[in-house]
């Protein structure tokens, strides 16, 4: 019998498929070569995405692309692949202008170290807020166009003809008058040395031949066959393993620990202590156990006697926070973020006033791959391997904790097993590097347990908001007042001023009301908050808008349509989703449709959710129809998958997601008490486009909060019960 100690995810997939057990029943997994052949993507992505998928031969025409003698084009991606398809969409932007053979395109991560040393040659390297296309499209097009013109110039020089007499297509330059051709691979070295007198103009959307097509993702083969290297998969020679435990209450301090109780356990190497609760770095007080395997480190840490000084925050409880928030909303005036007309005066004279208080809890990012980082500190240099949404910040963190110059820090960016705003910089880099400093040059892989990931999070803010709408005699709003109290993400990032993220979607709502006022009261607790894939403000706003429509006796669609008179993008999306969902169609008893519309990251999203509720209160989201306007598309297929995954994420948060505090500490620890939607709960999803075109490019993350409101509004139409707080698991939805 042979014992395989290197049992990887890929081994698991292949073995379980071959075994024909219950888990693999009816499941066909093609081999790597078969899958690559079927998709035409063989070798498009290296299993280690920070390493070039080519052998390095060829010429770098510019920092963004390398062309090999066989015409292979390796395109560097500065954004981070966490399931959103940037390893395909970013290369597509460059390839559109480069006029290369898409079948010969490969991709790899751009180097954060090079970006530092060469004056931000890769521009923006933060992947968040749906910004991948919106921030980088223009300069990626320019990079592709510049490389194309250099290749044309190289061919024209070779033939002694004007560049204007040559064309580029499918990685070939052709002299149109003589039909002579040269391949990109033959021209790349010469093209790399050419300086253009001026940069060429980039294409407009009406000239695109590649962008806008639904192409298979380049990273599909390595992810399906299990060979893709995520942060949790990294293996290095002579590597040690670690896991950590930080203070159970933010602000608590480590008093003592007894290493002698575990030091003789098999494989245990050492214990490393972390001091301080630094808001800037997020490094909380705690300890890590280092061992020769991760499991041995984990089990030893569980047995390590630890004493904590819990500090001043042991009295904090979620119920008390909610009560105080309500008192604040009733008594205090907030910072004014929107003031048009005389909202308070018009409210006093309104024929009818509709009022409600909405709230949402803290929620955890909870990526399926818990956070971690592999680090090595050696010879005045630090190397880290992890999946991160901000490689430049990770580089700076690693350099600071290793005590080396940033130029001597190297980030080897891996695939991300879920980001959602939760991998923009927590304490995994700081912890891993602090551990690595004690190991005399040996690398160490730190991986948090699920429990540690849940405890040591930067959570979604938990807002509470009071809404008031004053209606005229015609039932239409004449006054709108909104006061919200919430944690500030900006506060935890050291920024000053009003937190626009906290009042977003409220003070910039698209609805025309002559008198509007929005106030924000900042309320920060001891637990840190950060950006999260969903803004609960959309759920609150669009749910209350339905309340107002109901109070006015109007159809929620027509009510909104009347308030969107000068917002053509919204109206086009509204018309499209209403048509595709067949709004108002006859449905069985206990089934209804709900609607929402919102704009997130420059993309307008309208959604109709079809929901059934049994008389016992069991909810089933049957279908979600989405229409969106992001202006233009790079790859419609990727957008559709993002909408589908976003709805799954949003509905999980709506139905179940909740982080609560008791005695200052987070109560939830794993997916048993922080559940996510199961496969059988996933609704059918349709995605439709209502594109406005032009020079507008929106991000694709807006399907999540809108789906939440649409589901809530559908539930009301069945049960007559208005749900004003998340998650829904706490509400009795029985009816009849």
VOGU-3710 file (C-alpha; in Angstrom, 3 decimals, decimal comma):
1> xxxxxxxxxx> 0,000/0,000/0,000  1,331/3,442/-1,002  0,405/6,460/1,070  0,119/9,682/-0,944  0,699/12,548/1,460  0,318/15,136/-1,312  -3,400/14,573/-1,818  -4,427/17,681/-3,751  -7,769/19,057/-4,811  -7,133/17,721/-8,294
11> xxxxxxxxxx> -6,373/14,245/-6,897  -9,648/14,439/-5,015  -11,678/15,422/-8,082  -10,157/12,760/-10,311  -10,271/10,039/-7,644  -13,881/10,649/-6,628  -14,960/10,794/-10,256  -13,225/7,489/-10,971  -14,590/5,859/-7,828  -18,159/6,396/-8,944
21> xxxxxxxxxx> -19,286/7,110/-5,391  -22,395/8,991/-4,471  -20,642/12,322/-4,717  -19,623/11,732/-8,321  -22,785/9,981/-9,503  -23,817/11,285/-12,892  -20,796/13,577/-12,997  -18,448/13,632/-15,962  -15,086/15,318/-15,606  -13,068/15,460/-18,816
31> xxxxxxxxxx> -9,342/15,095/-18,547  -7,240/18,193/-18,842  -6,258/17,550/-22,458  -9,799/16,648/-23,519  -11,240/19,729/-21,844  -8,583/22,009/-23,309  -9,149/20,579/-26,778  -12,903/20,993/-26,464  -12,609/24,645/-25,439  -9,595/25,506/-27,571
41> xxxxxxxxxx> -7,842/26,831/-24,473  -4,985/24,402/-23,978  -2,297/26,052/-21,875  -3,994/29,475/-21,936  -3,426/29,906/-18,189  -0,567/28,510/-16,131  -1,644/26,519/-13,099  0,452/29,018/-11,149  -1,021/32,274/-12,497  1,917/34,421/-11,392
51> xxxxxxxxxx> 4,161/32,428/-13,743  4,234/32,842/-17,510  2,357/30,099/-19,393  5,070/30,301/-22,086  8,707/29,324/-21,668  9,738/32,967/-21,666  10,899/33,032/-25,279  9,811/35,992/-27,357  9,835/39,752/-27,186  8,078/42,145/-24,850
61> xxxxxxxxxx> 6,489/44,699/-27,169  5,308/46,662/-24,144  4,801/45,943/-20,457  1,398/44,423/-21,134  2,277/41,759/-23,686  4,935/39,360/-24,857  4,928/37,781/-28,339  6,713/34,461/-28,843  8,191/33,223/-32,146  5,214/30,875/-32,617
71> xxxxxxxxxx> 2,855/33,918/-32,444  1,692/33,124/-28,916  0,676/36,356/-27,192  1,003/36,399/-23,412  -1,060/39,224/-21,941  -0,475/40,466/-18,418  -3,498/41,057/-16,232  -3,258/43,644/-13,466  -6,688/42,839/-12,042  -7,308/39,759/-9,930
81> xxxxxxxxxx> -9,220/36,662/-10,973  -11,721/35,744/-8,282  -14,427/34,267/-10,473  -15,346/37,452/-12,319  -13,584/36,506/-15,557  -10,881/39,192/-15,675  -8,348/36,648/-16,954  -10,471/36,607/-20,103  -12,046/40,060/-20,339  -8,812/42,027/-19,806
91> xxxxxxxxxx> -6,926/40,081/-22,516  -9,933/40,525/-24,816  -9,593/44,313/-24,528  -5,940/44,225/-25,575  -6,542/41,595/-28,250  -9,303/43,713/-29,803  -6,767/46,381/-30,691  -3,802/44,076/-31,242  -5,717/42,199/-33,956  -4,082/38,950/-32,874
101> xxxxxxxxxx> -5,298/35,376/-33,196  -7,433/34,861/-30,066  -6,673/31,156/-30,160  -3,037/31,955/-29,389  -3,671/34,280/-26,439  -2,435/33,346/-22,978  -2,660/35,270/-19,722  -0,646/35,756/-16,546  -0,682/38,135/-13,597  1,187/41,420/-13,873
111> xxxxxxxxxx> 3,905/41,969/-11,279  3,168/44,323/-8,384  6,913/44,594/-7,788  7,494/45,741/-11,347  4,613/48,180/-11,055  6,341/49,702/-8,036  9,777/49,878/-9,620  8,601/51,232/-12,979  6,346/54,036/-11,833  2,998/52,247/-11,970
121> xxxxxxxxxx> 3,489/50,828/-15,439  0,373/48,692/-14,845  -1,652/51,651/-13,572  -4,449/50,436/-11,288  -4,091/47,027/-9,599  -6,997/47,071/-7,137  -9,903/44,809/-8,047  -13,063/45,956/-6,307  -16,304/47,866/-6,800  -16,796/46,441/-10,299
131> xxxxxxxxxx> -13,892/48,565/-11,528  -11,908/46,160/-13,713  -13,328/47,318/-17,039  -14,349/50,829/-16,054  -10,872/51,788/-14,815  -8,616/49,959/-17,228  -10,404/49,540/-20,558  -9,084/52,694/-22,181  -5,404/52,201/-21,388  -5,611/48,478/-22,179
141> xxxxxxxxxx> -7,016/49,335/-25,586  -4,176/51,829/-25,977  -1,592/49,172/-25,101  -2,992/46,831/-27,733  -3,243/49,549/-30,366  0,315/50,722/-29,686  1,699/47,196/-30,046  -0,241/46,680/-33,278  1,142/49,861/-34,822  4,684/48,911/-33,812
151> xxxxxxxxxx> 4,265/45,551/-35,509  2,947/47,268/-38,630  5,885/49,682/-38,560  8,337/46,785/-38,224  6,825/45,022/-41,240  6,735/48,223/-43,294  10,405/48,844/-42,530  11,236/45,266/-43,551  9,503/45,754/-46,902  10,455/49,403/-47,419
161> xxxxxxxxxx> 6,837/50,509/-47,768  4,645/53,045/-45,944  2,906/51,685/-42,818  -0,406/52,921/-44,210  -0,152/50,283/-46,961  -0,162/47,449/-44,407  -2,953/45,834/-42,410  -3,025/43,656/-39,293  -5,346/40,720/-38,727  -5,150/37,379/-36,911
171> xxxxxxxxxx> -1,491/37,891/-35,914  -0,389/38,559/-39,484  0,729/41,821/-41,132  -0,162/41,990/-44,814  1,112/44,381/-47,474  -2,115/44,870/-49,376  -0,572/45,798/-52,727  1,681/42,724/-52,991  -0,002/40,254/-50,618  3,269/39,786/-48,752
181> xxxxxxxxxx> 2,834/38,673/-45,134  4,821/38,492/-41,933  3,673/36,886/-38,704  3,683/38,676/-35,371  6,217/36,198/-34,022  8,630/37,155/-36,791  8,232/40,885/-36,115  8,037/41,075/-32,330  11,733/41,673/-31,618  11,939/44,522/-34,098
191> xxxxxxxxxx> 8,621/45,964/-32,949  9,821/46,064/-29,344  12,525/48,589/-30,311  10,258/50,943/-32,243  9,160/54,270/-30,773  6,024/55,691/-32,344  5,864/59,382/-33,151  2,402/59,434/-31,594  0,067/56,876/-30,107  -2,722/55,639/-32,395
201> xxxxxxxxxx> -6,379/56,321/-31,741  -8,283/53,471/-30,126  -11,414/51,885/-31,504  -14,912/52,985/-30,643  -17,524/50,317/-29,827  -18,991/50,407/-33,350  -15,593/49,223/-34,664  -15,197/46,231/-32,350  -14,817/42,766/-33,842  -13,920/40,788/-30,705
211> xxxxxxxxxx> -15,395/42,730/-27,795  -19,058/41,998/-27,217  -18,701/38,312/-28,089  -19,436/35,501/-25,643  -16,121/33,647/-25,507  -15,139/30,762/-23,236  -13,082/31,815/-20,251  -9,348/31,156/-20,470  -9,166/29,921/-16,873  -11,905/27,284/-17,220
221> xxxxxxxxxx> -9,689/24,239/-17,973  -7,266/24,652/-15,048  -10,115/25,304/-12,625  -12,278/22,423/-13,758  -9,473/19,867/-13,722  -8,305/21,046/-10,303  -4,799/22,078/-11,316  -5,260/25,826/-10,703  -3,202/27,000/-7,730  -5,121/28,979/-5,149
231> xxxxxxxxxx> -3,462/30,457/-2,102  -4,421/27,401/-0,056  -2,666/25,128/-2,584  0,827/26,633/-2,475  3,634/24,180/-1,727  7,307/25,143/-1,423  10,415/23,120/-0,538  11,102/22,787/3,188  7,823/24,587/3,973  6,254/24,757/7,412
241> xxxxxxxxxx> 2,570/25,300/8,168  0,783/27,575/10,594  -2,648/28,589/11,787  -3,523/31,389/14,153  -5,992/32,460/16,805  -6,633/36,126/17,451  -8,421/37,796/20,317  -12,079/36,726/20,495  -13,067/40,342/21,123  -11,642/43,230/19,121
251> xxxxxxxxxx> -9,563/45,241/21,557  -8,746/42,248/23,778  -5,094/41,495/24,453  -3,140/38,298/24,844  -2,133/37,888/28,514  -0,288/34,588/28,370  -0,018/31,188/26,740  1,657/27,945/27,810  3,778/26,585/24,968  5,111/23,773/27,145
261> xxxxxxxxxx> 1,650/22,176/27,056  1,976/21,458/23,319  5,672/21,686/22,417  6,176/17,915/22,518  3,213/17,143/20,293  4,124/15,516/16,941  5,397/17,966/14,368  5,069/21,103/16,478  7,816/23,590/15,658  7,093/26,818/17,528
271> xxxxxxxxxx> 4,575/29,403/18,667  4,628/32,998/17,414  2,905/35,816/19,291  1,198/38,826/17,689  0,947/42,016/19,690  -1,314/44,978/19,189  -4,689/45,799/17,689  -3,651/48,205/14,993  -6,494/49,750/13,013  -4,168/50,598/10,126
281> xxxxxxxxxx> -2,924/47,049/9,564  -5,686/45,029/11,193  -3,143/42,935/13,109  -4,932/41,812/16,248  -3,353/40,387/19,367  -2,990/36,598/19,186  -0,799/33,571/18,587  0,052/31,143/15,813  1,272/27,576/16,063  3,845/26,398/13,506
291> xxxxxxxxxx> 4,183/22,700/12,645  5,226/20,341/9,877  1,615/19,945/8,667  -1,348/22,279/8,891  -3,481/19,727/10,715  -0,860/19,291/13,409  -0,645/23,074/13,780  -4,419/23,329/14,064  -4,876/20,554/16,618  -1,992/21,854/18,728
301> xxxxxxxxxx> -3,434/25,375/18,684  -6,756/24,027/19,930  -4,937/22,533/22,938  -2,764/25,567/23,642  -3,744/27,165/26,982  -4,376/30,875/26,332  -5,418/33,679/28,674  -6,918/36,921/27,362  -7,418/40,360/28,797  -10,828/40,969/27,244
311> xxxxxxxxxx> -10,705/44,739/27,648  -13,567/47,256/27,662  -15,886/45,794/24,997  -17,413/42,813/26,805  -20,730/44,609/27,369  -21,581/45,095/23,682  -24,589/43,151/22,330  -26,472/43,370/19,040  -29,875/43,908/20,672  -28,564/46,857/22,664
321> xxxxxxxxxx> -26,976/48,333/19,541  -30,266/48,113/17,654  -32,133/49,815/20,493  -29,605/52,644/20,626  -29,711/53,053/16,853  -33,479/53,449/16,974  -33,178/56,061/19,702  -30,598/57,925/17,626  -32,860/57,919/14,566  -35,709/59,334/16,610
331> xxxxxxxxxx> -33,777/62,055/18,424  -30,654/63,155/16,582  -30,131/65,172/13,423  -27,470/63,803/11,123  -24,998/65,328/8,719  -26,950/66,452/5,662  -25,873/64,623/2,507  -28,773/65,786/0,310  -31,068/68,795/0,735  -33,314/69,834/-2,149
341> xxxxxxxxxx> -36,322/72,050/-1,619  -38,028/72,007/1,790  -38,563/68,358/2,664  -39,550/68,908/6,289  -42,007/71,667/5,491  -43,574/69,748/2,611  -43,857/66,684/4,840  -45,897/68,624/7,393  -48,401/69,701/4,753  -48,613/66,375/2,898
351> xxxxxxxxxx> -51,994/64,673/2,490  -50,527/61,366/3,693  -47,211/60,353/5,269  -45,769/56,871/4,878  -43,082/55,956/7,393  -40,931/52,885/8,118  -37,651/51,858/9,738  -35,410/49,342/7,979  -32,248/47,611/9,152  -29,624/45,121/8,080
361> xxxxxxxxxx> -27,090/43,187/10,177  -23,368/42,803/9,957  -22,476/40,068/7,491  -19,227/38,213/6,837  -17,549/37,784/3,469  -17,066/34,071/4,260  -15,238/33,053/1,048  -15,136/29,309/0,501  -11,342/29,521/0,634  -10,487/30,926/4,083
371> xxxxxxxxxx> -7,841/33,595/4,138  -4,178/32,708/4,314  -0,742/33,583/3,019  2,540/31,799/2,371  5,613/33,867/3,248  9,380/33,583/3,115  11,785/36,153/4,588  15,345/35,606/3,464  18,408/37,578/2,349  16,840/41,047/2,780
381> xxxxxxxxxx> 13,870/39,963/0,694  10,300/38,882/1,380  8,140/36,764/-0,916  4,450/36,121/-0,357  2,017/33,830/-2,145  -1,707/34,475/-1,751  -4,873/35,473/-3,539  -5,439/39,176/-2,992  -7,613/41,913/-4,436  -4,877/44,476/-3,702
391> xxxxxxxxxx> -1,415/43,102/-4,541  0,224/46,518/-4,104  -1,096/46,829/-0,560  -0,026/43,250/0,148  3,462/44,135/-1,077  3,666/47,172/1,205  2,372/45,159/4,172  4,899/42,401/3,572  7,766/44,864/3,270  6,784/46,742/6,437
401> xxxxxxxxxx> 6,489/43,635/8,585  9,628/42,029/7,126  11,618/45,217/7,624  12,801/45,389/4,020  12,480/48,023/1,313  9,291/47,681/-0,772  11,488/47,104/-3,827  12,578/43,838/-2,183  9,042/42,546/-1,647  7,452/40,198/-4,177
411> xxxxxxxxxx> 3,798/39,173/-4,429  3,028/35,909/-6,221  -0,678/36,352/-6,811  -2,755/33,179/-6,815  -6,314/32,508/-7,883  -8,846/33,665/-5,291  -11,388/31,313/-3,765  -13,844/34,178/-3,312  -13,175/37,830/-2,595  -16,376/39,900/-2,208
421> xxxxxxxxxx> -14,339/42,802/-0,809  -12,853/40,553/1,880  -9,401/40,153/0,339  -8,453/43,799/-0,007  -6,217/43,608/3,057  -6,915/42,015/6,404  -4,164/40,634/8,631  -3,195/37,443/6,804  -0,112/39,028/5,189  1,036/40,642/8,431
431> xxxxxxxxxx> 0,645/37,386/10,354  2,397/35,228/7,760  5,373/37,563/7,477  5,674/37,937/11,258  5,809/34,135/11,503  8,252/33,792/8,601  10,687/36,222/10,255  11,206/33,701/13,056  11,991/30,711/10,799  15,490/31,479/9,537
441> xxxxxxxxxx> 14,540/31,622/5,874  12,149/28,682/5,768  8,819/29,392/4,055  5,603/29,029/6,034  2,031/28,706/4,882  -0,497/30,321/7,183  -4,102/29,224/6,666  -6,928/30,343/8,888  -9,615/27,971/10,042  -13,160/28,822/9,066
451> xxxxxxxxxx> -13,778/29,881/12,650  -10,828/32,257/12,595  -11,910/33,645/9,239  -15,360/34,424/10,676  -13,932/35,933/13,875  -11,140/37,983/12,312  -13,235/39,640/9,595  -13,935/43,165/8,488  -17,730/42,920/8,346  -20,378/44,640/6,304
461> xxxxxxxxxx> -21,723/47,738/8,118  -25,114/47,225/9,776  -27,273/50,266/8,995  -30,621/51,319/10,360  -32,630/53,866/8,398  -35,834/55,819/8,887  -37,803/56,611/5,739  -40,638/59,089/5,355  -42,564/59,900/2,189  -45,151/62,675/2,074
471> xxxxxxxxxx> -47,815/62,087/-0,582  -49,930/64,670/-2,336  -53,630/64,298/-3,042  -52,767/62,436/-6,262  -50,816/59,824/-4,304  -47,434/60,922/-5,667  -44,545/61,917/-3,369  -44,107/65,629/-2,674  -41,564/65,142/0,136  -38,897/62,566/0,971
481> xxxxxxxxxx> -36,918/62,302/4,173  -34,330/59,691/5,032  -32,058/59,446/8,082  -29,543/56,615/8,309  -27,148/55,591/11,044  -24,345/53,201/10,214  -20,742/52,225/10,795  -18,243/54,032/8,580  -15,930/52,083/6,316  -13,969/55,284/5,783
491> xxxxxxxxxx> -13,365/55,594/9,520  -11,670/52,201/9,610  -9,504/53,192/6,668  -8,378/56,377/8,345  -10,315/58,674/6,021  -12,168/61,747/7,265  -15,470/63,378/6,380  -18,901/62,016/5,511  -18,866/58,383/4,434  -20,406/58,392/0,971
501> xxxxxxxxxx> -20,621/54,602/1,014  -22,940/54,747/4,023  -25,460/57,065/2,352  -25,016/55,725/-1,172  -28,164/54,798/-3,150  -30,146/57,038/-0,769  -28,814/60,527/-1,465  -28,363/59,769/-5,163  -31,608/57,894/-5,786  -32,981/58,398/-9,317
511> xxxxxxxxxx> -36,570/59,170/-8,335  -37,924/62,686/-8,909  -39,362/64,132/-5,714  -39,500/67,940/-5,459  -38,392/68,070/-1,817  -35,716/65,648/-0,570  -33,497/65,463/2,474  -31,045/62,720/3,506  -29,076/62,688/6,769  -26,275/60,419/7,944
521> xxxxxxxxxx> -25,279/59,715/11,550  -21,930/57,941/11,833  -21,867/55,237/14,487  -18,757/53,118/14,930  -18,444/50,107/17,172  -15,390/48,176/18,223  -15,568/45,702/15,339  -14,095/46,808/12,000  -16,131/47,140/8,800  -15,168/47,083/5,144
531> xxxxxxxxxx> -16,599/47,025/1,657  -18,824/44,080/0,902  -20,364/42,848/-2,302  -23,833/44,088/-1,293  -25,104/47,456/-0,132  -28,159/46,927/2,089  -29,288/50,448/1,161  -30,778/49,140/-2,079  -32,853/46,572/-0,196  -34,099/49,285/2,145
541> xxxxxxxxxx> -34,809/51,922/-0,513  -36,519/49,661/-3,028  -38,577/47,906/-0,371  -39,776/51,227/1,010  -40,534/52,473/-2,497  -42,908/49,527/-2,818  -44,480/50,507/0,492  -45,118/54,002/-0,818  -46,556/52,680/-4,079  -48,885/50,394/-2,134
551> xxxxxxxxxx> -50,009/53,239/0,127  -50,776/55,352/-2,941  -52,809/52,513/-4,464  -50,624/52,349/-7,555  -48,895/49,527/-9,394  -45,241/49,479/-8,234  -43,984/49,539/-11,829  -46,138/52,437/-12,974  -45,424/54,295/-9,739  -41,685/54,097/-10,374
561> xxxxxxxxxx> -42,103/54,868/-14,055  -43,762/58,158/-13,157  -40,856/59,043/-10,846  -38,200/58,157/-13,455  -39,371/60,552/-16,137  -35,952/62,087/-16,790  -33,888/58,906/-16,405  -33,935/57,195/-19,818  -31,455/54,456/-18,896  -33,642/53,435/-15,959
571> xxxxxxxxxx> -36,775/53,510/-18,094  -35,219/51,374/-20,820  -34,119/48,784/-18,262  -37,521/48,888/-16,577  -39,316/48,314/-19,875  -37,011/45,450/-20,811  -37,312/43,522/-17,547  -41,090/44,044/-17,343  -41,443/42,660/-20,859  -39,131/39,688/-20,357
581> xxxxxxxxxx> -40,646/38,758/-16,980  -44,218/39,175/-18,283  -45,021/41,387/-15,310  -48,560/40,995/-14,048  -49,097/37,547/-15,519  -51,501/35,166/-13,814  -49,791/33,072/-11,141  -50,971/30,329/-8,777  -52,176/31,216/-5,310  -49,218/31,811/-3,029
591> xxxxxxxxxx> -46,966/33,013/-5,869  -46,236/36,613/-6,819  -43,737/38,853/-8,549  -41,698/41,614/-6,957  -39,707/44,373/-8,627  -36,664/46,537/-7,935  -34,404/48,825/-9,917  -31,114/50,408/-8,910  -27,736/51,562/-10,166  -24,491/50,132/-8,841
601> xxxxxxxxxx> -21,014/50,937/-10,189  -22,531/52,697/-13,187  -24,791/49,823/-14,230  -28,566/50,081/-14,004  -30,150/46,771/-13,018  -33,860/45,955/-12,998  -35,078/42,692/-11,494  -38,345/40,818/-11,252  -38,388/37,971/-8,737  -41,065/35,304/-8,848
611> xxxxxxxxxx> -41,531/33,902/-5,350  -43,848/31,324/-3,831  -44,668/31,240/-0,124  -46,489/28,308/1,423  -49,191/29,053/3,970  -46,744/27,775/6,592  -44,299/30,494/5,534  -41,815/28,453/3,487  -40,220/30,674/0,845  -39,099/29,510/-2,575
621> xxxxxxxxxx> -37,501/31,978/-4,984  -38,517/30,371/-8,266  -37,131/32,752/-10,860  -35,272/36,041/-11,154  -35,399/37,936/-14,450  -32,743/40,629/-14,788  -32,242/43,389/-17,327  -29,217/45,641/-17,169  -27,524/48,544/-18,854  -23,772/48,654/-18,417
631> xxxxxxxxxx> -23,432/50,740/-21,584  -21,289/48,257/-23,520  -20,136/44,695/-22,964  -16,763/42,977/-23,134  -18,031/39,401/-22,849  -21,805/38,911/-22,368  -21,321/35,341/-21,181  -19,149/36,500/-18,286  -21,743/39,129/-17,380  -24,463/36,487/-17,274
641> xxxxxxxxxx> -22,432/34,306/-14,918  -21,706/37,295/-12,697  -25,404/38,107/-12,493  -26,209/34,506/-11,576  -23,509/34,285/-8,909  -24,466/37,702/-7,582  -28,065/36,633/-7,127  -26,948/33,509/-5,283  -24,755/35,622/-3,011  -27,459/38,225/-2,446
651> xxxxxxxxxx> -30,175/35,710/-1,661  -27,912/33,884/0,800  -27,418/37,165/2,630  -31,129/37,977/2,442  -32,381/34,647/3,730  -29,695/33,670/6,224  -26,733/36,054/6,537  -26,238/37,554/9,977  -23,323/38,348/12,274  -24,419/39,105/15,827
661> xxxxxxxxxx> -22,513/40,232/18,893  -22,885/38,888/22,398  -20,645/40,087/25,212  -18,526/41,878/22,636  -17,715/38,850/20,522  -19,052/37,459/17,255  -21,434/34,563/17,869  -21,199/32,866/14,458  -18,257/30,624/13,634  -18,947/28,378/10,635
671> xxxxxxxxxx> -21,514/27,513/7,991  -23,667/25,644/10,513  -24,640/28,940/12,140  -23,869/31,174/9,147  -25,542/29,187/6,353  -25,506/29,902/2,646  -28,073/28,975/0,027  -28,110/25,336/-1,033  -28,076/24,246/-4,649  -31,750/23,264/-4,551
681> xxxxxxxxxx> -32,705/26,773/-3,420  -31,131/28,498/-6,410  -33,754/30,086/-8,669  -33,793/30,058/-12,437  -32,056/33,224/-13,637  -32,522/35,069/-16,909  -30,237/37,921/-17,934  -31,154/40,434/-20,612  -29,363/43,512/-21,927  -30,791/46,992/-22,487
691> xxxxxxxxxx> -27,544/48,644/-23,531  -27,299/52,394/-24,032  -23,901/52,167/-25,758  -21,865/55,305/-26,241  -18,801/55,680/-24,059  -20,452/54,233/-20,976  -18,905/51,189/-19,285  -20,416/50,075/-15,987  -19,272/47,460/-13,495  -21,226/44,239/-13,024
701> xxxxxxxxxx> -22,073/43,737/-9,376  -25,518/45,239/-9,102  -27,650/42,114/-9,358  -27,322/41,258/-5,675  -29,032/44,011/-3,674  -31,778/44,446/-6,250  -32,688/40,778/-6,048  -33,074/41,141/-2,293  -35,644/43,917/-2,605  -37,486/42,191/-5,448
711> xxxxxxxxxx> -37,889/39,037/-3,346  -39,062/41,026/-0,316  -41,615/42,854/-2,420  -42,920/39,605/-3,891  -43,305/38,107/-0,416  -45,432/41,078/0,634  -47,739/40,568/-2,330  -48,363/36,991/-1,191  -48,477/37,365/2,580  -49,315/40,998/3,202
721> xxxxxxxxxx> -46,305/41,092/5,531  -43,704/43,773/4,962  -40,185/42,626/5,851  -38,047/45,501/7,007  -35,014/43,686/8,379  -32,539/41,095/7,164  -32,258/38,094/7,403  -35,655/36,669/6,573  -35,098/33,560/8,683  -36,313/35,537/11,720
731> xxxxxx> -39,693/36,419/10,212  -42,947/34,506/10,400  -44,148/34,488/6,810  -47,147/32,213/7,278  -50,359/33,537/5,781  -53,973/32,689/4,994
//
